[in-house]
Amino acid sequence: MFKKSNFYFFSLIISGLLVFGLSSCGGSGNEKDGNTDGDTTKNEVVETGELAPGMTPWDFPTVGITANAGDYVLCPGYVMYTNSLASEDPMSETYIFYTAKMAATGDVESEIEFTFDGKQKMPNSMIIPIPSGQTAAKGDIVLTWWQGGSGMQRAIITDDSNPAEPKAVFLDLSLDMQTDDETNEVGTVLEANSFVKITDPWQAGNLIAAKDGSSYNSVQIIRVEGDKVLTIGFAGRVKVYAKADCKPVPIVPNVKKGDKVWATFVGGFGEYEVAKVDAENGLVYVIQFDSEEPIPYGQIATDL
């Protein structure tokens, strides 16, 4: 059994909306809603009636994919995706990336085996492969899904006794939600072939800072192609940014007590002072309104 205080139950709802869960973060006046007149990164809507194979409503090219049949992938639920595309404004819809399996790859779209919807085709740009046979060491950051629930998650490895099935703490869920009531142990043993290490700042699943007017949004990479970055951000909104307008955020920040950092809040960044670092669980505690708030790795920038 796991603890679920009222505060962290609310965090669960938020992480479902934010997809990568903005976990207990602080705020400042630096955030913007991404739709102001000064926004230089607005999506271009592709209005072509019925979309051609591999196309999406966003101004993003069709792409290939590298994956094997039977591999896990992360992508939006099929019904959620198709219903969202049929809405009046696909740009304002919430997209949540779930786990599924690759059935067959294609040049611009691939056949995905969904848990409840059988085999359906999805644009390659909206599919994040999880290659089989991965291993990880303690301290590695990996992309996976919440294996006690659902939805794409980043995690930090805390026990590599079995590198193919390591124990991990999900970065975008509170520690309270991951603590066993009976043993008081924190973390989850990841299923074999269910994760991939994040080693490249432009890798799918990593978080970056994307310029939005005079400030930056915290967004998660879905796919990079040429000078465009397809991302998912606050409230599960999918958006394309120019790569030149994006800055990588350290996968593992090199910060210490007293440092000034930029930390995320409601999809944006605010400037804070570091109170302490919990390297074991991938958290940086920042001072907000005289309290210490935990911010996960990937949501801490040293310079913006």
Order of alpha helices (4+ residues) and beta strands (2+ residues): alpha-beta-alpha-beta-beta-beta-beta-beta-beta-beta-beta-beta-beta-beta-beta-beta-beta-beta-beta-beta-beta-beta
